[in-house]
Amino acid sequence: MAPEEFARRRRQLMKMAGEDAVVLIATAPERMRNADAAWPYRQDSDFHYLSAFPEPDAVLALLPGRQHGEVVLFCRERDPEHERWHGESIGTERAVAGYGMDDAFPIDDIDDILPGMIEGRGRVYCHFGREPQFDAQLLGWMRRLRQLRGGGVVPKEFVALGHLLHDLRLYKSRAELKWMRASADIAAEAHLAAMSLARAGCHEYEVEAELLRVMHSRGAVAAFPPIVAGGVNACTMHYVANRALLKNGDLLLIDAGAELECYASDISRTFPINGRFSREQRALYEVVLTAQQAAIDEVQPGRSYSAAHDVALHVITEGLCALGLLKGDPAEAVAQGTYKRFYPAKTSHWLGLDVHDVGDYRIDGEPRVLEPGMVLTVEPGIYIAPDDMSVPEAWRGMGIRIEDDVAVMRDGHEVLTAGVPKAPEALEALRVQRY
């Protein structure tokens, strides 16, 4: 993504914050996995959104109206001994030249430099409460300002940065949509490869390995731990054990997405392991598919965010009643909430730099109106517990979810993840061809 994209975001945020404000944001800390081994580093999404700077141990300060430069980064200095063990780092000079910073200082000097930059400003926008170490450092700067020359001019307000920044992130630019399409294409390729590999006698973790192989071969990583849930495991919404043996006659639910340049995709497909739906599996699958297609049709500019869920819920409840899995009238099942036994989740969430991306779902108590640039998932499902004695045995232990990523466009919507088939005939043809 071009440096101008990040510069535009910073300018927009500073304009919203106002000239008497300062915006402070710290990188995500490194996390230790065990002993001296760290987890693979992933930058804080907000920090990435404003800077693209990939290293830990840095602080970005946005200082609207500052004469000597509004965008200041504090980061690690280059250190040959450190680089000998951990590889080349960026350093202050390249932070300016390569990342569009107006100025950059060593992170070790932040206590001496940043308080003076904050002095005289009325508000501090930050993520107070997210990282205790940075919170303590910020409070220390405030104490130091109060002690200067009998009391410096200290900001009177601390404002949650998400109040401004997360609304910006909700609207994806053309450049962001390009990365999200690329992420979706990689995830689609991974799903197709996993479908090709999966067969009875294979373990769930073998299918997971194929998903990860494809993502890594395309320069991406998993956006979240993949769900590879065979048979009754699909009834656990966030199943991640991925240890079971796949069985002939069962369905396999795969929920997996790629992350490319920090942008996520999120796809779910459910298909018969042996290539043929049973009568009950097909009937239930078609209810979910009809609900998903109806919900996707509701993703339009000017429509309510909740419209997709409302329509999906209506279709699923009618389908469950028609199959005899819910008793009585569909409207009563919705009003009384009895459908939740089979459909306990919502239908959508925002998608972007985070899988469950930032942005309010309601404004002044009302569901948000969809606008161009928003991206959301559409993922209805039906889950029938294996021990649910209220339904005939043939239905028990089935979990079906179908999920796509949908961008709101000026003239409608775009399904970013259309590269993975979901029509039952297409899934059966795909599986029979490879089984």
ZAPALO-903590 format. One record per residue (C-alpha): x negated, y, z. Coordinates in steps of 0.2 Angstrom, whole numbers, padded with zeros to 4 digits, always signed. Layout:
XYZ ...
//
This chain:
+0000+0000+0000 -0007+0017-0005 -0014+0028+0009 -0002+0042+0003 +0013+0031+0009 +0006+0031+0027 +0002+0049+0026 +0020+0053+0021 +0027+0043+0036 +0015+0052+0048 +0021+0069+0041 +0039+0064+0042 +0037+0058+0060 +0028+0074+0065 +0042+0085+0057 +0055+0076+0068 +0044+0077+0084 +0041+0096+0082 +0026+0107+0084 +0026+0107+0103 +0025+0088+0104 +0011+0075+0103 +0014+0057+0097 +0003+0044+0105 +0003+0026+0100 -0009+0012+0105 -0014-0004+0096 -0008-0021+0101 -0021-0028+0113 -0031-0044+0109 -0022-0059+0118 -0032-0074+0124 -0026-0091+0119 -0037-0101+0132 -0054-0098+0139 -0064-0087+0127 -0053-0091+0112 -0042-0077+0106 -0025-0079+0097 -0027-0073+0078 -0025-0054+0080 -0009-0045+0073 -0008-0027+0074 +0007-0018+0083 +0020-0015+0070 +0023+0003+0074 +0004+0007+0073 +0003-0002+0057 +0017+0008+0050 +0009+0024+0053 -0009+0020+0049 -0013+0003+0041 -0028+0002+0053 -0030-0017+0057 -0042-0017+0072 -0038-0018+0091 -0044-0005+0104 -0038+0011+0096 -0026+0025+0099 -0018+0036+0086 -0013+0054+0091 -0002+0064+0080 -0003+0083+0084 +0008+0093+0074 +0001+0110+0069 -0016+0107+0076 -0028+0118+0067 -0043+0106+0066 -0032+0091+0060 -0016+0084+0065 -0020+0065+0063 -0033+0059+0076 -0039+0041+0078 -0049+0035+0093 -0057+0018+0088 -0072+0007+0091 -0089+0013+0085 -0099+0002+0074 -0111-0009+0084 -0123-0020+0075 -0124-0032+0090 -0105-0034+0091 -0104-0036+0072 -0117-0050+0072 -0104-0060+0082 -0088-0054+0076 -0090-0047+0059 -0091-0029+0052 -0079-0016+0060 -0073+0000+0052 -0079+0013+0064 -0075+0032+0065 -0083+0037+0048 -0073+0025+0038 -0057+0028+0048 -0057+0045+0041 -0063+0041+0023 -0053+0025+0021 -0037+0027+0031 -0033+0046+0029 -0037+0052+0047 -0041+0070+0049 -0053+0066+0063 -0059+0050+0072 -0068+0048+0089 -0076+0034+0098 -0063+0025+0109 -0075+0026+0124 -0074+0045+0123 -0055+0046+0124 -0054+0051+0142 -0065+0066+0139 -0057+0072+0122 -0038+0068+0122 -0032+0077+0138 -0038+0093+0130 -0028+0090+0114 -0012+0086+0124 -0014+0102+0135 -0001+0115+0131 +0012+0103+0122 +0029+0101+0129 +0033+0083+0125 +0024+0067+0123 +0032+0053+0112 +0025+0036+0117 +0030+0018+0120 +0030+0020+0139 +0032+0004+0148 +0026-0008+0134 +0007-0010+0139 +0003-0007+0158 -0015-0003+0154 -0011+0011+0142 +0003+0018+0153 -0010+0019+0167 -0022+0028+0156 -0009+0040+0150 -0004+0045+0168 -0022+0047+0172 -0023+0060+0158 -0008+0069+0165 -0016+0070+0182 -0032+0077+0175 -0023+0090+0166 -0014+0096+0182 -0031+0097+0190 -0039+0108+0177 -0043+0126+0182 -0030+0125+0196 -0017+0116+0185 -0016+0114+0166 -0001+0116+0156 +0006+0098+0156 +0020+0091+0145 +0036+0091+0154 +0045+0077+0144 +0040+0059+0140 +0051+0053+0126 +0053+0035+0119 +0044+0035+0103 +0056+0022+0096 +0070+0035+0097 +0062+0043+0081 +0051+0030+0074 +0062+0015+0073 +0075+0025+0063 +0062+0029+0050 +0057+0010+0049 +0075+0005+0046 +0074+0013+0028 +0062+0004+0017 +0053+0013+0004 +0050+0006-0014 +0032+0001-0009 +0039-0008+0006 +0052-0017-0004 +0039-0022-0016 +0029-0031-0001 +0045-0039+0005 +0049-0046-0012 +0031-0053-0012 +0034-0060+0005 +0050-0068+0000 +0043-0076-0015 +0029-0084-0005 +0042-0090+0008 +0053-0097-0007 +0038-0106-0014 +0034-0114+0003 +0052-0120+0005 +0052-0128-0012 +0036-0137-0008 +0043-0143+0009 +0058-0149+0001 +0047-0159-0011 +0037-0167+0003 +0051-0171+0015 +0057-0189+0015 +0063-0202+0028 +0048-0208+0038 +0039-0192+0037 +0037-0182+0053 +0044-0164+0055 +0026-0158+0058 +0021-0164+0041 +0034-0153+0033 +0028-0139+0044 +0010-0141+0038 +0016-0140+0020 +0025-0124+0023 +0009-0117+0031 -0002-0123+0017 +0008-0114+0004 +0009-0098+0014 -0010-0098+0018 -0014-0102+0000 -0005-0086-0005 -0014-0075+0008 +0001-0075+0020 +0004-0082+0037 +0020-0088+0045 +0031-0074+0051 +0036-0085+0066 +0034-0103+0071 +0043-0113+0058 +0059-0123+0063 +0059-0140+0055 +0074-0148+0062 +0079-0166+0057 +0096-0173+0062 +0102-0168+0079 +0087-0156+0082 +0096-0144+0070 +0109-0141+0084 +0095-0132+0094 +0095-0115+0087 +0077-0111+0090 +0070-0128+0089 +0051-0128+0087 +0044-0144+0094 +0043-0151+0076 +0038-0168+0082 +0052-0180+0077 +0053-0193+0063 +0065-0189+0048 +0078-0202+0046 +0088-0208+0031 +0105-0201+0030 +0101-0185+0041 +0101-0167+0036 +0085-0157+0038 +0086-0138+0042 +0071-0128+0038 +0070-0110+0045 +0053-0102+0039 +0047-0086+0033 +0030-0078+0027 +0022-0063+0033 +0012-0053+0020 +0003-0036+0025 +0014-0037+0041 +0030-0038+0031 +0041-0053+0035 +0053-0064+0026 +0066-0076+0034 +0074-0091+0024 +0084-0105+0030 +0090-0120+0020 +0098-0137+0025 +0098-0152+0014 +0100-0171+0014 +0084-0180+0017 +0089-0194+0006 +0096-0183-0008 +0114-0186-0005 +0126-0177+0006 +0139-0188+0015 +0157-0183+0014 +0157-0174+0030 +0140-0166+0028 +0146-0159+0011 +0162-0153+0018 +0154-0144+0032 +0140-0137+0021 +0152-0130+0009 +0161-0120+0023 +0144-0113+0028 +0140-0109+0010 +0156-0101+0006 +0154-0090+0022 +0137-0085+0017 +0142-0080-0001 +0157-0070+0006 +0146-0061+0019 +0132-0057+0006 +0146-0048-0004 +0149-0037+0010 +0131-0030+0010 +0135-0014+0001 +0131+0004+0004 +0145+0012+0014 +0151-0004+0021 +0149-0008+0040 +0135-0018+0046 +0147-0029+0055 +0157-0033+0040 +0146-0048+0034 +0148-0056+0051 +0167-0053+0052 +0170-0061+0035 +0158-0075+0039 +0167-0079+0055 +0184-0078+0046 +0178-0091+0033 +0170-0103+0045 +0185-0103+0057 +0197-0106+0043 +0185-0120+0037 +0184-0128+0054 +0202-0128+0057 +0205-0135+0039 +0194-0149+0043 +0202-0152+0060 +0187-0148+0070 +0196-0133+0078 +0214-0135+0083 +0228-0122+0080 +0228-0106+0070 +0211-0098+0064 +0217-0081+0071 +0220-0088+0088 +0203-0097+0087 +0194-0080+0084 +0204-0071+0097 +0201-0084+0110 +0183-0087+0105 +0185-0106+0104 +0174-0105+0087 +0159-0101+0098 +0157-0119+0102 +0152-0122+0084 +0146-0104+0079 +0138-0096+0093 +0127-0084+0084 +0128-0067+0075 +0127-0068+0056 +0113-0055+0053 +0098-0045+0059 +0087-0031+0052 +0071-0037+0043 +0055-0028+0040 +0038-0027+0049 +0046-0038+0062 +0057-0053+0059 +0070-0046+0071 +0066-0028+0065 +0069-0012+0074 +0084+0000+0071 +0101+0002+0080 +0115-0009+0075 +0128+0003+0082 +0129+0022+0082 +0140+0031+0095 +0148+0014+0099 +0153+0010+0081 +0144-0003+0069 +0131+0006+0058 +0136+0010+0040 +0124+0001+0028 +0113+0013+0017 +0101+0010+0003 +0084+0004+0009 +0090-0006+0024 +0086-0025+0023 +0095-0038+0033 +0097-0057+0034 +0113-0066+0031 +0113-0083+0040 +0129-0091+0045 +0129-0108+0052 +0139-0122+0060 +0132-0133+0074 +0141-0148+0081 +0132-0155+0097 +0129-0173+0097 +0138-0176+0113 +0154-0166+0108 +0167-0179+0111 +0181-0167+0105 +0177-0171+0087 +0176-0188+0078 +0159-0197+0078 +0155-0194+0060 +0154-0175+0063 +0143-0175+0078 +0125-0170+0078 +0126-0159+0062 +0118-0142+0061 +0119-0132+0045 +0112-0114+0042 +0109-0105+0026 +0099-0089+0027 +0094-0076+0014 +0086-0059+0015 +0097-0045+0007 +0092-0027+0003 +0105-0014+0002 +0103-0005-0015 +0111+0011-0022 +0122+0001-0033 +0125-0014-0022 +0113-0027-0015 +0098-0038-0020 +0095-0055-0013 +0076-0056-0011 +0076-0074-0007 +0086-0081-0022 +0072-0092-0027 +0077-0106-0016 +0092-0116-0022 +0107-0118-0010 +0121-0125-0021 +0124-0143-0015 +0123-0149-0033 +0106-0140-0035 +0100-0147-0018 +0105-0165-0022 +0097-0164-0040 +0081-0157-0032 +0080-0170-0019 +0084-0185-0031 +0071-0179-0043 +0058-0180-0030 +0064-0194-0018 
//
